[in-house]
């Protein structure tokens, strides 16, 4: 049997927590964090909690007073132990507004659910086969403060993933309202050209991903040039490497995007640095 944590209570997975009338279902009034587990413990707890607080403030939700970074770390470890995750795993922390009401809630108190499952690898491992991606141009990602958040309202990513499936791809890139590169359907994007690494600015409507934060720190500590910039779509034509990054998967290297092919030499080097950084 597998378990979840709901507001600190250990429950069997599949326990009914609320009805179809709940605002998290009706309005997508929620957000989530995807967390990597290593040796039964959460990685990058401080970075996740920093983004957690930022998102709570942006969505005007009230976090339970007890939910500190130390509490979060213990909760992940408790759930990993309950689910037999001794080595590698991933967790999903979902916060949702618990008040009733229509668009205007009666209160802004937040509840939370923590899920966790085992995965094969303890450390981050670069994919052996490069993935194939396309560019999703049907819907652009808008410029606003919600663009940086992992909201429960994920229709853009759902439709982008449907495009990925239809085109028989592994993932796809999203463009912002100006037609520039923003992110992938479930990851941040990094582009390598002439030994310099580039990633879109947060102001370019990209997700403020935890792994994105970590990548910036790893590069700074290693003296690697990593620039936050605006990236036009045609910049990919002259790039050497293209990476997709997330807290749960680390780095995935892209072998081809439409007609363009890429290598993975720098990606291999960076995964080694990433694993050293996360010890």
C-alpha positions in Angstrom: 0.0 0.0 0.0 1.2 3.5 -0.8 0.5 6.6 1.3 0.0 10.4 1.0 0.3 13.2 3.6 -2.7 15.5 3.8 -2.2 18.5 6.1 0.3 16.3 8.0 -1.9 13.3 8.3 -0.7 10.0 6.8 -3.5 8.5 4.7 -3.7 5.6 2.2 -3.3 6.9 -1.4 -6.7 7.1 -3.0 -8.4 8.5 0.1 -11.2 10.8 -0.9 -10.3 14.3 0.3 -13.0 16.5 -1.1 -16.0 16.6 -3.5 -16.5 17.6 -7.1 -17.7 21.0 -5.8 -14.3 21.9 -4.4 -12.8 25.1 -5.8 -9.4 23.4 -6.5 -11.3 21.2 -9.0 -13.8 23.9 -10.2 -11.3 26.7 -10.7 -7.9 25.2 -10.7 -7.3 27.2 -7.5 -4.1 25.4 -6.6 -0.4 25.1 -7.4 2.3 22.5 -7.0 6.0 21.7 -6.5 7.8 18.8 -8.0 10.6 17.6 -5.7 13.5 15.1 -6.3 14.2 12.6 -3.5 17.7 11.3 -3.0 18.4 8.6 -0.4 15.0 9.1 1.1 15.3 12.9 1.5 14.2 16.0 -0.4 16.7 17.9 -2.5 16.8 21.7 -2.7 14.3 22.2 0.2 15.3 25.9 0.7 14.8 26.7 -3.1 11.4 24.9 -3.1 10.2 26.8 0.0 11.4 30.1 -1.4 9.2 29.5 -4.5 6.4 28.2 -2.3 6.3 31.4 -0.3 6.5 33.5 -3.5 3.6 31.6 -5.1 1.4 31.7 -1.9 1.9 35.5 -1.8 1.1 35.9 -5.5 -2.1 33.8 -5.2 -3.1 35.4 -1.9 -3.2 32.0 0.0 -2.3 31.7 3.7 0.2 29.0 4.4 -0.2 27.1 7.7 2.1 28.6 10.3 3.8 25.3 11.0 4.9 24.7 7.4 8.5 25.7 7.6 11.4 24.4 5.5 12.4 22.1 8.3 8.8 20.8 8.5 8.7 20.2 4.8 12.0 18.3 4.8 10.7 16.0 7.6 7.4 15.5 5.9 9.1 14.3 2.7 11.4 12.0 4.6 8.4 10.6 6.6 6.4 9.9 3.4 9.4 8.4 1.6 9.9 6.0 4.5 6.2 5.1 4.6 6.3 4.4 0.8 9.6 2.4 1.0 11.6 5.0 -0.9 15.2 4.5 0.4 17.1 5.8 -2.6 15.7 7.7 -5.6 12.2 9.2 -5.8 10.1 12.1 -6.6 7.4 13.9 -4.6 4.6 16.3 -5.6 3.5 18.9 -3.1 0.1 20.5 -3.9 -1.3 23.5 -2.1 -4.9 24.6 -2.7 -7.3 27.3 -1.3 -9.6 25.5 1.1 -12.3 28.1 1.4 -15.7 27.6 -0.2 -17.4 30.2 -2.4 -17.4 30.9 -6.2 -14.6 32.9 -7.7 -14.4 34.9 -4.5 -13.5 32.5 -1.7 -14.9 32.9 1.8 -11.3 32.6 3.2 -7.8 32.2 1.9 -6.6 29.4 4.2 -4.5 26.8 2.3 -4.3 23.0 2.6 -1.8 20.7 1.2 -1.2 17.2 -0.2 2.1 15.4 -0.5 2.6 12.4 -2.8 5.8 10.4 -3.4 6.9 7.5 -5.5 10.2 5.7 -6.1 12.2 6.1 -9.3 15.1 3.9 -10.5 18.0 6.4 -10.2 19.3 7.9 -6.9 21.3 10.6 -8.6 20.6 12.7 -11.7 21.4 10.7 -14.9 21.6 12.2 -18.4 19.4 10.5 -20.9 21.5 8.2 -23.2 19.3 8.8 -26.2 18.6 12.4 -27.0 15.0 13.4 -27.1 13.1 14.9 -30.1 11.1 18.1 -29.6 9.0 20.4 -31.7 7.7 24.0 -31.3 4.2 24.5 -30.2 3.0 27.7 -32.0 -0.8 27.4 -31.7 -1.0 29.1 -28.3 1.6 31.5 -26.9 2.4 32.0 -23.2 1.3 35.4 -22.0 3.4 37.9 -20.1 2.1 38.2 -16.5 3.0 37.3 -12.9 1.2 34.0 -13.2 3.6 32.9 -15.9 6.3 32.1 -13.4 4.1 29.8 -11.2 3.2 26.1 -11.4 -0.5 26.6 -11.2 -3.1 23.9 -11.1 -4.6 25.7 -14.2 -2.4 23.9 -16.7 -4.5 23.9 -19.9 -1.6 25.4 -22.0 0.7 22.6 -21.0 -2.1 20.0 -21.5 -2.6 21.2 -25.1 1.1 21.4 -25.7 1.5 17.8 -24.5 -1.4 16.8 -26.9 0.6 18.4 -29.7 3.7 16.4 -28.6 1.7 13.2 -28.7 0.1 13.9 -32.1 3.5 14.7 -33.6 5.1 11.6 -32.0 7.7 13.8 -30.1 9.1 13.6 -26.6 8.4 17.2 -25.7 7.8 20.6 -27.2 9.0 24.2 -26.7 6.6 27.0 -25.9 6.8 30.6 -27.2 5.8 33.7 -25.4 3.4 36.4 -26.8 6.4 38.0 -28.6 7.2 34.8 -30.3 10.4 34.2 -28.3 11.5 31.1 -26.5 9.9 30.7 -23.0 10.1 27.1 -21.8 9.1 23.5 -22.6 5.8 21.8 -21.8 7.1 20.7 -18.4 10.6 22.1 -18.1 12.8 25.1 -18.3 15.1 25.5 -21.4 18.8 26.1 -21.7 20.7 26.7 -24.9 24.5 26.2 -25.4 26.3 28.1 -28.0 30.1 28.6 -28.2 30.6 27.3 -24.6 28.2 29.9 -23.2 24.9 28.7 -21.7 21.7 30.8 -22.2 18.3 30.6 -20.6 15.2 32.9 -21.0 14.8 35.7 -18.5 11.9 35.3 -16.1 10.4 38.4 -17.7 10.1 36.3 -20.9 7.1 34.4 -19.4 9.2 31.4 -18.3 8.6 29.3 -15.2 10.6 30.3 -12.2 11.8 26.6 -11.9 13.7 25.3 -8.9 16.1 23.5 -11.2 16.5 26.8 -13.1 17.6 28.4 -9.8 20.0 25.5 -9.0 21.5 25.7 -12.5 22.3 29.3 -12.1 24.0 28.6 -8.7 25.9 25.6 -10.1 27.2 27.7 -13.0 28.2 30.6 -10.8 30.1 28.2 -8.4 31.9 26.5 -11.2 32.8 29.7 -13.1 30.7 28.8 -16.1 29.2 31.6 -18.2 25.4 31.3 -18.0 23.3 34.3 -19.2 19.7 35.1 -18.7 18.6 36.7 -22.0 15.8 36.9 -24.6 16.0 34.1 -27.1 14.6 34.4 -30.5 13.4 31.1 -32.1 16.1 31.3 -34.9 18.8 31.4 -32.2 18.4 27.6 -32.1 19.6 27.3 -35.6 23.2 28.1 -34.6 23.2 26.5 -31.1 25.4 23.5 -30.1 23.2 22.0 -27.4 19.6 22.3 -26.1 18.6 21.1 -22.6 15.3 20.7 -20.8 15.6 20.9 -17.0 13.3 20.1 -14.1 13.7 19.4 -10.4 12.5 15.8 -10.7 14.5 14.9 -13.9 17.5 17.1 -13.8 18.8 17.7 -17.4 17.5 16.1 -20.5 19.5 16.8 -23.7 17.7 17.3 -27.0 19.0 15.5 -30.0 16.8 17.3 -32.5 14.3 20.1 -32.7 12.5 20.2 -36.1 15.4 20.1 -38.7 18.2 21.1 -36.2 20.4 18.5 -34.4 22.3 19.0 -31.2 25.1 17.4 -29.2 25.4 16.7 -25.4 29.1 17.2 -24.4 28.4 20.2 -22.0 25.3 18.5 -20.7 27.3 15.5 -19.6 29.7 17.8 -17.7 26.9 19.8 -16.1 25.1 16.7 -14.8 28.3 15.7 -13.0 28.5 19.2 -11.4 24.8 19.1 -10.5 25.2 15.8 -8.7 28.1 17.2 -6.7 26.1 20.3 -5.9 23.2 18.2 -4.5 25.2 16.0 -2.1 
